Amino acid sequence: MIGIIDPSNQIDVAMLIKFGLVGQQHRGKHVCGVTVSQLGRNNDAIRERKSTGDVETVLGGQEYDELKKFNGNIGIGCVGHKQPSERHILPFAASTARRKAAIVFDGKIINAQELMISLSGHLFQTGSDAEVFLTKIKSIRDSNPSTEEAIIKAMRNIKGAYSAIVQTTNKLIAVRDPMGIKPLCMGKVDGAIVFASESCALDAIRGQFIRDVKPGEIIVATKDGVITHYTENCPAPEKGTAHCSFEHIYYANVSSIIDGYSVFDVRRTIGRKLGTLFNKPRVKGRCCCRCSKHRLGIRRRICGRNRYSVYKCNYVQSVLGKDVCARFRGTLDCRGT
């Protein structure tokens, strides 16, 4: 997922969201969605485009042209795996008594059913975790002065591993669960503030990485700048955090850096540890691109050589074309050390 706010209105937000999602296409290639709006406009000013397919299928051609003509300077986007219906595809948008809001969500709320029961007065369209999260905020927002205060109060009752980006017509809010299980980072590009699940999305749009969103942190980006809040149930430093190991093992892109650790280095180290279990100096068989970094560590441990000199992003080819990407094919240099 990705979110961008550009108060100066100097960049094409729709284009950056599109290529930021291409950089994160590995997080799901079956569905894609985007919402964009103009800062300070009324409730009807959020444009939405979401459907089944990869980024280029959903945001290519006429669909992208319509978003670009809208000239939005704040927006969010998300890719994902197969969903029961188009209504389940993120971003999920809903109207409150004061303004319209949309959300992209990555993770799982383990007490979602309990929250839905407590929100029985609200009509749920999908029952997804994203809708439950936004509805909980909406129910508190009706009696509170700001969306960020409503989020702080909502997170007291929400249990799970998640990160989310909430878009309103005048601000962008990034949220990370108190234990920091799911990744979320912040960057900038030409004065615009960017939030993304992985730093590889910033690389795809030539952005600059600033830092990871801290566990329990709520960052509010508006036309006036960035403000940070913390939830009251943020874990004490002595308790530590609980980052998702699956992100480093499989889910994240190999070029990403999550919470200060290179995904490539982590996977190679895992492979090196696994290499201590083998006695034969040969490793045979094919494996997927994400697992190949573990295999590289195993070979490094056994043979004392083999490394990558170039790594290819498999999904960029669908956007840039085969001719361009042919010059950047991944190679395995077995002569290096």
C-alpha positions in Angstrom: 0.0 0.0 0.0 1.0 3.6 -0.5 -0.2 7.1 0.3 1.0 10.5 -1.0 0.1 14.1 -0.2 1.5 17.0 -2.2 0.4 20.4 -0.8 2.4 22.2 -3.4 0.5 20.5 -6.2 3.7 20.2 -8.3 3.7 16.4 -9.0 1.4 13.9 -10.6 0.1 12.1 -7.5 -1.9 9.5 -9.6 1.3 8.6 -11.6 3.4 8.2 -8.4 0.8 6.0 -6.7 0.7 3.8 -9.8 4.4 3.3 -10.0 4.7 3.0 -6.3 2.2 0.1 -6.5 4.2 -1.4 -9.3 7.2 -1.5 -7.0 5.1 -3.3 -4.5 3.3 -5.6 -6.9 4.8 -8.6 -5.2 2.5 -8.0 -2.2 -0.5 -9.0 -4.4 -1.1 -9.2 -8.1 -4.8 -10.1 -8.3 -6.5 -6.8 -7.3 -5.6 -3.1 -7.3 -7.3 0.1 -6.2 -6.6 3.8 -5.9 -8.4 6.9 -4.5 -7.4 10.5 -5.1 -8.8 13.8 -4.1 -7.9 17.5 -3.9 -7.0 19.1 -0.6 -9.8 21.0 1.0 -12.5 20.0 -1.5 -16.0 18.8 -0.4 -17.2 15.2 0.2 -17.8 14.5 -3.4 -14.2 15.1 -4.4 -12.7 11.6 -3.9 -12.3 9.7 -7.1 -12.0 5.9 -6.9 -10.7 3.3 -9.3 -10.4 -0.4 -8.2 -10.8 -3.8 -10.0 -9.3 -7.2 -10.4 -6.0 -7.5 -12.1 -2.5 -6.2 -11.7 -1.5 -2.5 -11.6 -1.1 -2.0 -15.3 -4.5 -3.7 -16.0 -6.4 -1.6 -13.5 -4.6 1.7 -13.9 -3.7 1.6 -17.6 -5.0 3.5 -20.5 -8.3 5.4 -20.1 -8.7 4.6 -16.4 -5.4 6.3 -15.5 -6.1 9.3 -17.8 -9.4 9.9 -15.9 -7.5 10.0 -12.5 -4.8 12.2 -14.0 -7.3 14.7 -15.4 -8.8 15.1 -11.9 -5.5 16.6 -10.8 -5.6 15.3 -7.3 -2.8 16.1 -4.8 -3.6 13.5 -2.1 -4.3 9.8 -2.6 -3.8 6.2 -1.5 -3.5 2.9 -3.3 -3.2 -0.8 -2.6 -2.5 -4.1 -4.3 -3.7 -7.4 -2.9 -4.7 -11.0 -3.5 -8.0 -12.4 -4.6 -11.1 -11.0 -2.9 -14.7 -12.3 -2.7 -16.1 -9.3 -4.6 -15.1 -5.9 -5.9 -16.5 -4.3 -2.7 -13.7 -6.0 -0.7 -10.9 -4.4 -2.8 -9.0 -1.6 -1.1 -9.1 1.3 -0.7 -12.4 1.2 1.3 -14.2 4.6 1.3 -17.0 5.7 3.6 -18.8 9.0 4.4 -18.9 10.5 7.9 -21.1 13.3 9.2 -18.3 15.8 8.4 -16.4 14.4 5.4 -15.5 11.4 3.3 -12.6 9.1 4.2 -10.8 6.2 2.6 -8.4 3.6 4.0 -5.9 1.1 2.9 -5.1 -1.6 5.4 -2.5 -4.3 5.7 -2.8 -6.9 8.5 -5.3 -8.7 10.7 -7.6 -7.5 13.5 -8.1 -10.5 15.8 -11.1 -9.1 17.7 -12.9 -7.9 14.6 -16.1 -9.8 15.4 -16.3 -8.3 18.9 -15.9 -4.8 17.4 -18.6 -5.4 14.8 -21.0 -6.5 17.7 -20.2 -3.3 19.6 -20.9 -1.3 16.3 -24.2 -3.0 15.7 -25.8 0.3 15.0 -23.7 0.7 11.8 -24.4 -1.1 8.5 -21.4 -3.1 7.3 -20.9 -3.6 3.5 -18.1 -6.2 3.6 -17.2 -7.0 7.2 -13.5 -6.7 6.3 -10.9 -5.6 8.8 -10.4 -2.4 6.9 -14.1 -1.5 7.1 -14.2 -2.4 10.8 -11.2 -0.2 11.4 -12.7 2.8 9.5 -16.1 2.3 11.1 -14.7 2.3 14.6 -12.9 5.5 13.8 -16.1 6.9 12.2 -18.2 6.1 15.3 -15.8 8.0 17.6 -15.2 10.8 15.1 -18.8 11.9 15.3 -18.2 13.2 18.8 -14.5 14.2 18.6 -12.8 17.2 17.0 -10.2 15.4 14.9 -9.7 12.2 13.0 -6.3 11.5 14.6 -7.8 11.7 18.1 -10.5 9.3 17.0 -7.8 6.9 15.7 -5.9 7.1 19.1 -9.1 6.2 20.9 -10.0 3.5 18.5 -6.6 1.8 18.8 -7.3 1.2 22.5 -9.9 -1.4 21.6 -8.3 -2.8 18.4 -6.1 -5.9 18.8 -4.0 -7.3 16.0 -1.1 -6.8 13.7 -1.7 -4.0 11.2 -0.6 -0.9 9.5 -2.9 1.5 7.7 -3.1 4.8 5.8 -6.3 6.9 6.2 -7.1 9.6 3.6 -9.5 12.4 4.2 -10.1 15.5 2.0 -7.5 17.5 3.9 -5.0 15.1 5.5 -3.2 11.8 5.2 -2.7 9.7 8.4 -0.3 6.7 8.7 -0.9 4.2 11.5 1.2 1.3 12.8 0.1 -1.2 15.4 1.6 -0.8 19.0 3.9 -3.8 18.6 5.2 -2.8 15.1 4.4 -6.1 13.6 3.5 -5.0 10.1 5.9 -2.7 8.2 5.3 1.0 7.3 7.8 3.7 6.3 7.8 7.4 5.4 9.6 9.2 2.7 9.4 12.2 0.4 9.6 13.1 -3.3 9.8 16.6 -4.6 8.3 18.1 -1.4 5.5 15.5 -1.2 5.2 13.2 1.8 4.9 9.5 1.0 3.9 6.5 3.2 4.4 3.0 2.0 4.5 -0.6 3.2 8.1 -1.0 1.9 11.0 1.2 1.0 11.1 -0.4 -2.5 8.1 1.7 -3.4 10.1 4.9 -2.7 12.8 3.5 -5.0 10.3 3.0 -7.8 9.2 6.7 -7.7 12.7 8.0 -7.0 11.8 9.1 -3.6 13.9 9.6 -0.5 13.5 7.3 2.5 13.1 9.2 5.8 12.4 6.6 8.4 10.2 3.7 9.5 7.0 4.6 11.2 7.5 3.6 14.9 5.3 1.1 16.7 2.2 2.7 18.0 2.9 5.9 16.1 0.3 8.0 14.2 1.7 10.4 11.7 -0.6 13.1 10.3 0.5 14.9 7.1 -1.4 18.0 6.1 -0.6 21.1 3.9 1.0 22.7 7.0 3.4 19.9 7.7 3.8 16.6 9.6 2.6 16.0 13.2 3.3 12.8 15.2 1.1 11.2 17.9 1.5 8.0 19.9 -1.2 5.6 21.2 -1.5 5.2 24.9 -1.1 1.5 24.7 2.3 1.7 23.0 4.6 -1.0 24.4 7.2 0.0 26.9 10.8 -0.1 25.6 11.8 -2.9 27.9 9.1 -5.1 26.4 10.5 -4.7 22.9 8.6 -5.1 19.6 7.3 -8.1 17.6 8.1 -7.6 13.9 6.6 -10.0 11.4 9.3 -12.6 10.5 7.4 -13.6 7.4 8.1 -10.2 5.8 11.8 -10.9 5.9 11.5 -14.6 5.0 9.2 -14.3 2.0 6.7 -11.5 1.7 8.8 -8.3 1.3 10.9 -7.3 -1.7 14.5 -8.2 -1.6 15.6 -4.6 -2.2 13.6 -3.3 0.8 14.9 -2.2 4.2 12.5 -2.9 7.1 13.2 -1.5 10.5 16.9 -1.0 9.7 17.5 -4.5 8.3 18.1 -5.3 4.6 15.7 -8.0 3.5 18.4 -9.4 1.1 21.0 -9.6 4.0 18.4 -11.3 6.3 17.5 -13.9 3.7 21.2 -14.6 2.9 22.0 -15.0 6.6 19.1 -17.4 7.0 20.5 -19.4 4.1 23.9 -19.3 5.6 22.5 -20.7 8.8 20.7 -23.4 6.9 24.0 -24.2 5.1 25.5 -25.4 8.4 23.0 -28.4 8.2 24.5 -29.6 4.9 27.6 -31.6 4.3 27.6 -31.9 0.6 29.0 -29.0 -1.4 26.2 -28.9 -3.9 22.7 -27.6 -3.8 20.4 -28.6 -6.7 16.9 -27.8 -7.7 14.9 -24.7 -8.7 13.2 -22.3 -6.4 11.1 -19.1 -6.6 12.8 -15.7 -6.8 12.1 -14.9 -3.2 13.6 -18.2 -1.9 16.7 -17.9 -4.1 18.3 -15.5 -1.6 18.1 -18.2 1.0 19.7 -20.6 -1.5 22.4 -18.1 -2.1 23.3 -18.1 1.6 23.5 -21.9 1.6 25.8 -21.9 -1.4 27.9 -19.1 0.2 28.3 -21.2 3.3 29.2 -24.4 1.5 31.2 -23.2 -1.5 32.5 -19.9 -0.2 31.3 -18.1 -3.3 28.3 -17.0 -5.4 26.6 -13.7 -5.2 24.1 -11.5 -7.1 25.5 -8.7 -9.2 22.0 -7.5 -10.5 18.5 -8.2 -9.2 15.5 -7.9 -11.6 12.1 -6.7 -10.4 9.8 -9.2 -12.2 6.8 -6.9 -12.3 8.3 -3.8 -13.8 8.5 -5.5 -17.2 4.7 -5.4 -17.5 4.8 -1.6 -17.4 8.1 -0.7 -19.1 8.1 -3.5 -21.6 10.4 -6.4 -22.4 12.8 -4.4 -24.6 13.7 -2.0 -21.8 13.9 -4.6 -19.0 16.0 -7.0 -21.2 19.0 -4.7 -20.4 18.5 -5.2 -16.7 18.2 -9.0 -16.4 19.2 -10.6 -13.1 22.5 -12.4 -13.2 24.2 -14.8 -10.8 27.9 -14.2 -10.7 29.5 -17.5 -9.6 33.0 -16.1 -9.9 32.6 -13.6 -7.1 33.2 -14.2 -3.4 
